[in-house]
Structures are given as C-alpha cells and as structure tokens.
C-alpha cells in the first residue's frame, strides 16, 4: 500500500448484510460495498468487506481510519445462537440480592395475566451479598465487613463465572466500598472482568443501576472475544490502523475503551444512521432533520435539533415495541446515553396477513432475508416488497443493478391470495398493504416529533435504508413535511455515518438537589475536572485537540415526578425557568410554583480524528452518460389506475436535473418514488424532493 493515498472506512454489521463505505482522500469519492453478514463469525464479514474494497485498486491505498458499528451486543441479549450469555455473578448489599428480579413491577402487557418478565441475567445462587451500608448522601452507616468480602471471593472461586458485577446500595454517592471489593477481586482473580455500578452508571435508582452493571458484565466476555478476534484478523490482513466502535449515543470510542463499557454499544448500529443524517444536515445547512431508516425488517426514526441528534438516558435492551413505543418491563434497563429512536416492525420483508375478523394487517412478523419476500422466489407469503412490485414502484425483473432477479409473478400470486379473501382486486390489496405500512411508519415519526413537543412541518426528512426513499413522499404528505433529502447510497447510509462520527466521552454525576440548593460553584469545579480528564482521554484515542468541544446538561424534574427532562447548560440563564419551558414544550403545561430538583449533571466531550481528505465535496462523479432522458418507462399504480411513468437511473442523472412527479428513480441499493405533487432536484450527490405546495 503506497502512493500516499488513504481511505477512511466505515463498516456497519447488520443481521442480514454487512455494509462498507470508504471515502478516498485524493478524490472525496465514496465507494460502497454490501456483503452478506456471517452471524456465527461476524468478524469474517468485516474483513471480507475490506478485502472487497482493496481489490478495487491496482495499488491499494492505506486505511487511515476504520470505524465499526455492530449488533453483537443486542444479538447476544436476544439469544442468538453462538452468542450465548455467560454465567456471571452479582455482588450487592445484604438484603438486596433480588433487586434485579423485583424491578419496578411494571408489566409489558398490562392485561395479560400470564405475561412473563425477562429472565434475570444472574441466577439467584450467583447473587452474593456483603455486609455494608451507605446512606443516600454517601455517609457510611455500616462499614464494609472484610470477612464478608473474603467470603464472596471464596464463593466466586468455587463458581465458573466469566464476569462479576458489583452494585452496592447508594454507591453512586460514595463508591469507596465498591472499589474495595473490586480491588479484592482483582488481587484474587486478575483476569476476571469486574464491573462497578459506580463506574458504569453513577446515578440513583438501585434497579436501573444494578441492571446496567449486570448487562455490562454479561456482555464483557462476548464483546472482548469479538473485538480480539476482529483485531487479530485485521492485523493478519495487514491492517494496522486503530479500530473505533460506534456507541449507542452516536459517538465513537477506541476499541480498548469499549472493553470497559460494552453496554455502551447495545444500539451501536441504529445510532450511526442518525449521526449520518446530522452530518448531512451540517453540510446542507439544515439544523432540523428527521432521520428515517426503512430496512428489510424495521423502520426507525429520530430527530436532529440544532444539528444534534436527540439523546435519551435510558433504554431497555432486548425489549419489545408496540407501534414504535418501547414496552416498559419487556427488556433489560441500560442507563447510558442513547440516540432517541422510535422503531416499528415495518420493512420490506414485513408480512401482510388477514386477521380473524377478515381485515388486512401488516406485521409485525417479517420474512427476513430467508426465505424473504415472495418475489425472491422462496416463499408464497406477501410482504411490503411484493406489494411494491405489484404496484410497479419496484422493478419487476431485477434489483441491485441487475444482480438480483425478481419473480414478479410470484409476488402477484402472493398478494392475490390475500385479495381473494378480501374480495378485492390484487392492485387494491397491494395498495392497502402499502397504506398500512405507511401509517405505521408515520407513527414513529410522530413519536419523535409531536410527542416530544416538536413540529414535523419544520423539519427536512432524510430518507435512507433500502425502502426509505420508496415511501418517503407518502410519509411527508401525512406529516406536512415540505422537503425530503435522499442521500447517495441510501441503502448504506449508516455505514457512511461512521466516516464522519466524532469520538465521545461522557461523565455523569448524581446531584439530587433542589434548584435553590444547587451549588453551581461546586459543580463548575466538577465539570472542569471531568473535562480536563476527558480532553486527555480523547487525545489519547486520536482526537485532534483543536476539535474537542464539551456539552453540559442537567436532568431535572418536579419534586415527586418519577422521570426527568434533559436541560442543556446555558451560562447566565436560569435553570429552573428553562426547565419550566422544556416541561411546557414536552407536556403542554408547567407548574411554576412546584419545586424543581436537579437529579444529574452530565458532560459530553466530542473530538474528531484527523483526516487527510482535503475536500468534503460530494462523491457524485463526472458521468459522460449523464443526461436528461429517462432510461425507460413502467406502469405504476396511482390512485386506482396504472399510469405509465418515466424510470430514471440515478447514476445517469445530470447535475441540476429537475424532474416533476410522478416518476421513478432507480439506483443500485434503493428506488426513489417521486409521488404526484412532488418535484426533484439533483444537487451534487443528493436528490432533493420538494412538495409543490406545502402540506398542512
């Protein structure tokens, strides 16, 4: 590898496909590669994708930056074969061994008398206790009993455990006892991974803090083994650059940092799409965007406000959702910053069916990649993809640039089986399937906007994933959104997000004071200390010192409330007043006379890894074949009749080309449907869709 040429590489490993995006330093061009994932050996797909990239060149360039998003943590918690969770132990205060099983007593399905809670990740016999006690201020009520520490060390020695979690009562206020236990375990078992709750989640609420520590401990051996294998494979292939991994909060961290907090990558993959949308917004000067990612199984939506992807502080890993909302009590609480995404079972492979009342339904079951939609030739069950084939919105003969054959007759037969039961035409049934899935996806866009106190009409919709551009116009019409942006390589957009993602370091401190008691001077000192340490940590991971910035936030509530709102720090601005304003925006009212409590303070540092790419110019290439002539026509079902539409090839569209809907634009990894009432402008590597008149 030579010539001084380098590439930045992002690789997103999903359950079905592994996507790679690579930006050349000398041209700014982004190359995209999609390969099948290898679930039992996920690292193999990563190195295969890199090999496919480097095979493009006679003289392969050096890899200057390598970022990676993975679903390995989520898959392990969901019980994927080959990723079985290991046996772990929990050390806690005497009398609190069952806190992870008692939980919050909330039911994921309130009217189901037989509903089952998630299986505890630590068997009861592996929950060990020590004699000690702190109060909520961190004062020692009962000193840590050294004899009980020796007893738990002996007990762990008799068990074949792969990791240990320590979560003592009120350790967020004083971690001295947790540190002493961790030191004792390190002396006795130097190779045993140990998670301290006070290090991974220094916040109050015993159940959530203990659950976070337990999830982190359970994932530690799996993530460590995976990263060691991946790095080993990369080194054997001659790739010596540092490996960065996407965290759930949309920031990267060096692989060795991830080993200390594997729970931070539970939502690694989905986060990168929202970060890519935020980066695209900065490029086009748009501060309010909605990221909409429709894949084969699910659709996900997130909001970017003032250029920043919205963040929540808690997530239920391996939990279930209903209409885009997480079902509380169905998963394992993990307290870590997560990109705020709403998700629904609505993708290209989502199966349509008839319920007992004779009504058409779509989802939540998916055909996945195997057997896939009926048009793939291995199933007779109609899916959203089959409906789009019947309606003519998808190519009826082949996809992926001609590499993937489509059986349109089989798709029609699958939809016809439903139509017969509904006593409706095949086309009307297919249109009904699309309408139902559009309604489901519109709900998740409303969840991240209207339910958060945001007006979707003020946002630009960024549509990506294999199916996002196909359904974007319908969703924008539903929500009154006037502009849609379809990025280059939308089917691999999450991988592209890794190329521009910053490094993140987060520090949290429990405050637990009323606004009147709040001592800003003391907290200012804490912020300064944390940020100095974070700056050193970011530089050590490869961040350029000149790019490092910090964001300060507080979590506040009215006294007596169970959950908090995040309030950004603003110098000279009253925190209490800003909380009232945020509460009114979210819930429609505020209580001016109520006491406001500051629960936590959080500092997030970001920095960017140096790049030799001198230009952020779009990766649209000079194309001698570019023209303003369509590549053909196709009959597409619109408003109850087939209409002959022009079909354009995206790579052949001339710069600044303008199209009026309805029309179809095909690309290697996605199809864009330009609906009636919409126009399209080719702007560099982007397709910008605009409603000819704003929807109300």
N, C-alpha and C positions, 0 to 999 in steps of 0.2 A: 504494500500500500504506500503510495507516494504522491509526488507532484504537488504536495502542499494542499491538496484538495480534501475537504472534510464534509461529513454529513451529520446532521442531528437526527436522531431516530426516536420515534415513539412507537411502542408495541402494546396493544390492548388485547389481552387474552380473555375471550368470552367463552361461554359454554359450548357454542357451536363453531364459531370462527375466531381465528387469531388475525388481527388487523395490524398492519405496519404502515407508518407514514414516515418518510425521510425527506428532509429539506437539504438541498445541495448548497454549500457555502458559496460557490462561484456563480450560481445562476438564480438562486432563490426558488427553483423548481421543486415541487413536492411530488415524490413518487409514492404510489400506493400499492400495497400488496395484501391480498386476502387469501388465507390458507385455512384448511380445517384444523380445529383445535384437537389436542391429544389429551383428553381428560385424565387418563391414568398417568401420563408423563407430561404435564403442562409445559415444562421447560423445553421439551423437544420441539414444540411448535414455535417457540420463540427463536431458537437457534436456526430452525428451518426457514423462518421468515427472513432472518438476517442473511442467511445464505442466498435466498432468492433475490434479495436486494443487491448484494455484492456481485452476483452473477450477471447483473446488467452491464457491468463495466469491464472493459479490457484490462484497465489498471484500477482495481478497486480503491476508492478513497478511504481515508481513515475515519473511524467513528469517533467524533469529538464529544458526543453527548448521547446517552442512552437512558430513556425513561420507560417505565413499565407500569401498566395497570393490570390487576389480576382479580379474579373472582375466587381465588383459592380459599380465602377465609370464610366467605359466605358458603361456598360449596361444602366445606368441612362441617359447618354448623347445620347445614341442611341434610347431612348424612350421605354425601356422595361416596360411592364405593372407591376404595383406595385412599380415602382421606378420613378414615375413622378417627374420632377424637380420642386422645389418650386418657389413661387413668391419671387423675390429679388429686391433690389434697388441698383442703382449706383449713387454715389456722385462724381462729377467731376468739373473741372474748367468751369466757364461760357463760353459758346461758343463751348464746346467740347462734348456735350451730345450725339452726333451721331457718335462718332469715331468708336464705335463697329459695326455700321451698314455700314459706308462708307468703312472701312477696307482698303485693298490695291488695290481694283478694279481689282484683278486678277480673271479670270474665270476658273472654274474647267474643263469646256468643251468649248474650245475656239470657236468652230464652231457651237455650239448650241445657236440659238438666244433666246431660251426660258429657258435657264438654270437658276436655282434658287439658290441663296445663302442660307446658313444655316439660319434658323430662329434665330434672336437675342435672347439671353437668358434673356435679360431685356427689358420689354415693354417700349416704348418711354415715356409714362406717369410716369414711375418709375425711369427715369433718371433725377436726381436732380442736380442742379449746385450751386456753391458758387462763390463769387467774391474774387478772389485772382490771383496772377501770380508770377511765378518764371522764371528766365531765365535758359539756359542750363548749366550754371555754378553753379546754386543754389542760385544766388543772388535774393533777394526779389524785384520785380518790383512793385507789389501792395500787401500790407499787407492783410492777411485774414480778411474778414469782419465778425465780430462777429454776426451781425444781420442776415446775410445770413446763418450762421451756425445754429442759433436758428430757422430760417425758415425751413431748411431741417429737423431738429429734429421734428418740428411740423408736417411736411409733412409725415415723416416716421411713426409718431404716428397715423396718420389717415389711413395708409395703413396696410394691413395684410401681411407684408413681413416676410420671415423666416430668411433672412440674408441680409447684406449690404456689397457692395464692394466700396472702396474709391480709386480713381485713378486721381490724380491731375497732371497737366502739369509739367513736369520736376521734379517730386517728387523723381526720382532716384538720383538726385544731391543734394536735400535738402528735407528731409521728415518732417520738422517741422510742416507744415500746415496739412499734413495728420494725424500726431499724435494728433494735437489739435482737429480735427474733431472726430477722434476715441475716444478720451477721453470724448468729449461731448456726443457722442452716448452711451458710457459705463455708464456714470452717469444717463442718461435718460432711457436707456434700458439695464440694466445689464445682461440680459440673451440672448441678441441678438448677434449672431455671426457676427463679423466685420472683413473683410479682407482689409488690407492696401497693395496697389500695391508695395509700397517701401519696405515692409517686405517680400512679396512673390516673387517679381521679380524686384529687384533694377537695371534695365537696361533701356537704352534709346529705343526709338521706342514706341510711345504712343499706337498704336493699339494693338500690341502684349502684352504690359504690362497691358493694360486695359482688354484685353481678358483673360489673365491669372488670373487676380484678380476676374473677373466675374465668370469664370469657378470654381475657388476655392470657392467663396461664394455660388454658386449654389449647389456644392457638399457637402458643410459643413454639412447641416442638415441631408442629406441622410447617409453620412459616419458616422457621430456621432451616429445617431439612430442605424445603423447596428452594430457598434462596441459595443455600450452599450448593445444591445440585445445579441450579441455573448458572451461578457464577463460575462453577467448575467447568460447565460445558462451554461457556463463553471464553474462558481462558484457554481451553483446549482448541478452540477455533481461532485463537489469536486475537481475540477482542479483550483489550486490557483496560478500556475506559471504565470509569466508575459507573455503577448501576444505581439509578434512582427509582423509587417506587411511589406511585400516586397514593396519597392518603384520602380518607373519606371527606376531609374538609376542602379538597381541591388543591392542596399543595403537595409538593414532592418532598421526599426525605431520602437521604442516602440509605442504602440497604442495611448498613450496620445500625443505623438509628431505628429502623423499622423493627429490628430484632428485639429492642427493648419495649416496644409498644405495638405488637402485632394486631391488637384490637383496633388500631387506628386505620387499618386498611379493609375493614369489613365491607365498605361501599366504595372500594377503590375504582372499579370500572365505571359505574354510572357518574361519578363525580367529574371525570375528565371531559365528558360531553358539555356540561355546564361551564366548565372553565374554558373550553374552546369557544363557546358562544360569547363569553365575556371578553376574550381576546379579540374575537371578530368585531365586537361592539366598539372596542377601543380603536380598531383600525378604521372603521367607517364613521366614527364619531357619534355612536348611539349609546347612551348610558342606560336605557331601559329596554331590555330584551326578554323574551320568553324563549327558553331552550325547549325544543320539542323533538324528542328522540323516539321514533317508532321503529322497532326492530321486528324480529320474527315472532317473539313471544309476548313482549310487553311494550307499553308506551310510557315514557317518563317525561315529566315537565318540571321546569324550575324557572325561577325569576332572577334576573340580574338587575339590580337597582343601583344607580350611581356607579355603574361599571363593576359592581361587586356581586358575585353570586351569593344569594341569601343562605344563611347558615342557621342550623338548629343545633342544640347542645345535647340531644339525646336521640337514640334510635333503638328500635327493637330488632336485633339481628335474628335472621331466620324466621321472622314473624310473617303473618298473613296480612293481606289488604282486602278492603271491600270498597269498590267504587273510588279507588285512589287513596283512601284513607287507611292508615295503619290500624290494625285491630289490637288495641291495648291488651296485654296479657297473653298474646299468642307467640311471643318470641322472648329473647334474652336481652334485657336492657343493657345498652352500652352507652356510657356517658363520655362522649368525645364530640368535638365539632364535626358536623356532617353537613354537606351541601343539602339544602332543603329541596327535596324532590318528591313529587307525588307520582305514584306508579299504578298502572291498571293493566289487567290481563287483556291487552288488545294489541295484537301484532299481526303480521302477515299470515302466521300459522294458526291464529285463533279459530277454533272450530265453531261453525254455526249448527244449530240443532232446533228441534221442536219440543217444547215442554208438554206436560200432561194436559194443559189447557188448550193445546193446539196453537200456541203462539211461537213466533220465530224468536230465537235467542241466539246470542253470540258470546262465547266464552263461558267460564274462564279457562276451560281446557284448551290446550294447544297441541297441534300435530308435531311441533318442533321441527328438527331437521330430518328426523327419521321416524315415521315414514314421510312427513312433510305434507304440504297441500296435495290435493288430488292431481293437480296439473304436473306434479313432479313424477307421476307415474307409478306410485307405490301405495296409494290409498284411494278410497272412494268417499271420504268424508270431506264435505265442503268447508272451505276456510275463507278468510278475508281475501287472500291472494286469488283464490279461484273465482270469487265474485268479481274482482277487478279484471281478471282475464275475460270472463263472460261479458262484462260491460265494455271491453275493448280499451280500457285505460292502461292495461299492461299488454305488452307484446304477446301475441297468441302463438308465436313459434319458438322464440328463444330469448334468453336473458344473459346477463354477464357478457355483453359484447358478442353474443352468438355461441358462447362456450357451454351454455346450459339450455337444453331443449325443454320446451313446454308442450304438454299434451292438452290442448285447448278442448278437445272433445271430451276427455275425461273430466275436466273441470266443469264443463257444461252438464255432463251426466250427474255429477255430484250435487250441483245446485238444483238440477231438475228433480232429483229425488225429494228434496225439501219442497220445491214448488208444487209438486203433485199433492203432497199432504196439505198444503195451504190453499190448494185450488187457485193458484196464481200462475202467471207466466214466469218463465225462467229469468227473464231480464228484470221483472219487477221484484222477484225474490232476491236476485243478486243486488239490486239497488237497495233493498231493505236491509241486507247484511251490512252494506257499506254505511248506510244511515245509522244503524245501531252502533257500529263500532266508532263512527264519528262522534255520536252522542257521548259514548263512554270516555273518549279521549278529551272531548271538550270539558268534561267534569274535572279532569286533573288540571287543566289549565285554569279553571275557575278556582280550584283549591289553592293554587299558589299565587293567585292574584286577588280575586274578590274576597275570599275568606281570610286573606292577610291584610285587607284594607287597601288594596291596590286596584287601579282601574285598568283593565286589559287594553282598553282603547288607546292608552298612552304608550303602548309597547310595540316593538317590532318583533315579529315571530321568526325565529331561526329554526328552520325545518331540516332535520337530518335523520340519519338512520336509513335503512333500505326503503321504508314505507313513508317516512315523514313528508317528503315533497309531494307524494301522491295524494295525500289527504289534507294538506295544509290550507288550501283555499276554503274548503268547507268549514274547517275549524275557525279560520279568521272571519269568515262571514258570520258564524254563530256568535262570536265574541265581539264583533265590531272592530276588529283589527284591520288597519288600512295598508300595512306593508309587511311583506314576507321576504326573507332572505334565504336563499338556498346556496350553501357554500359549495366549493369544489369538493369532490369526493365525499358527498354526504353520507354514504354508507360506511365510511371510515373516519368520520369526523371526530369521534372520541380519541382515536389514535393521534390525530392531528393536534388535539388539545394538549397532549403530552409535550409537544415540541415547544410550547410557549408557557407552560405552567411554571410558577415560581416555587422556590423552596419555602417551606413553612416551619415555624417553631412556635408552639403555643404554651403559655404558662397560665395557671388558674390559681386563685386564692379565695378561700371562703372568707366572707366579710361578716355577714349576719349582724348588721347594724341598721337602725333606722336612719333615714336621711338626715335627721337632726343630729344623730350621734356620729355620723360619718366623719372620720378624721382624714381629710384629704391630704394633709401633710405626710402622715404616716404611709398612706397608700402611694403617694408620689414617690417616696423613697423605695417602696417595694417595686413599683414599675421600673424605676431607674436601675435597680439591681438586676431584675429579671431581664430587662432589655439589654443590659451590658453583657450578661451571660449568653443571651440569645444571639447577639451580634457575633460573639466569638464562635458560637456553635454553627451559625450559618456560614461564616467564612471558612471554618474547618471543613464544612461539607462542599465547598466550592463556590459559594456565592460571591459575587463582586461586592465589595464593601460599599461602593457608591450607589448600589441599587437597593440597599437594605432600608426598609421603612417599617414602622410599627403602627398597629391599630389597637387602641384601648377601648374596652367595652365593659359594661356592667350588666348584671342580671338583677332585675328589681321586680317587686310585686307590692300589692297592697297587703298589709298585715292580715293574716288569715287565709290568703289565697294559697293554692297548692302548687301553682306553676308561675314561672317568671317570664318577663319580656326582656329582650336584649336591647340595651340603650347605648348607642355609641358615645364615647367621651367627646366633650366639646369644651374647650378652655373658656372659662368665664361664663358658661351657660348653666343655669340651674338644673341639676339632675332631676329633682323632684318634678319641676314643671315639664321637662322633656318626657318624663315617664307618663304624666297625665296625658300629654299629647299622643304618645305612642299607644296608650291604652284606648284612647278615643278612636284612633285610626283603625285599630285591630277589632275592637268590640263595639264601637258605636257610642260609647259613653265613657266618662271618667268620674272619679269620686274625689273631688278636690279636698274634702275635709278628712279623708282617710290617711292613716299613717303609711308612708312608703318605706319599705325595707330594701336595703341593698344586700343581696344574698351572696353574689360572687363578683369578683373582678377578673378580667381576662386580658392578657396581652398576646397579640399575634404578630410575630415578625415575619416578613417576607423578603426574599432576595432572589436575584436571578443569576444563573450560571452563565459565565462568559460564552459568547458566541462569535464565531468568525464570519457569520453571514452578514454581509455588508448592506444588504437591502432586504426590506420586508415586502418587496414588490410581489404582486400576485403571481401565482405559478401558472397562469394562463400562458400558453406557448404560441409563438408565431406559427400560424397554420395556413399553409398555402392553399388548402382546400376550403378555408372559411368562406362562407357565402351567406347570402340572404335568401337561399332557396331551400325548401323543405326536402327531406330525404325520402318522402313518400306520404301516403295517406292511410287512414284507418277509420273504420266505422266505430264510433263511440256512442254509447247510450247516454243521452242527456235529456232530462225532463220528459221521459216517456217515449222517446223515439231515437233511432240511430241517426247520427249526424256524421258526415264524412269530415274528419279533421286532418290538418297537416301534422305530420310527425317529423320533428327536427332532431338531429343528432347534436348533442351538446358540444362535443369537441369541434364540430364544424360551424358553429355559430360565430359570425363575425363580431369583432368588438363593436360595442354600442348598438348592436342589433336590437330592434324593438319588435315585439310580437303582440298581437291582440288575441285575447282568448275568445273562444275555446281553442286549445292546441295541446299537443303532447311534445315533451322534450325528453328524449331518452339519453341515458349515459350508462357507463359500464356497471355502476353499482346502485343505480336508482332511476326512477322515472318521475318526472315532474308533470303534474296535471294542471294546466292553466285553465281555470274554470271560466265560464261566461262572466263578463263584468270585470275581469282582471286583465292587466297588461303586464308585459315582461320586458325588462331591460337587461342586456348583457353588460355588466360592469366589471371589467377585469375578469377575475375567476369566479365572480358571483352572478347568480341570477336574482334580480331584484323584482319582485312581483308587487304590483300596486293595484289597489281597488280603484276603479274609475270614479267611484264616488264613495265617500266614507260611509261605512255601515253604522247604523245607530245602535 
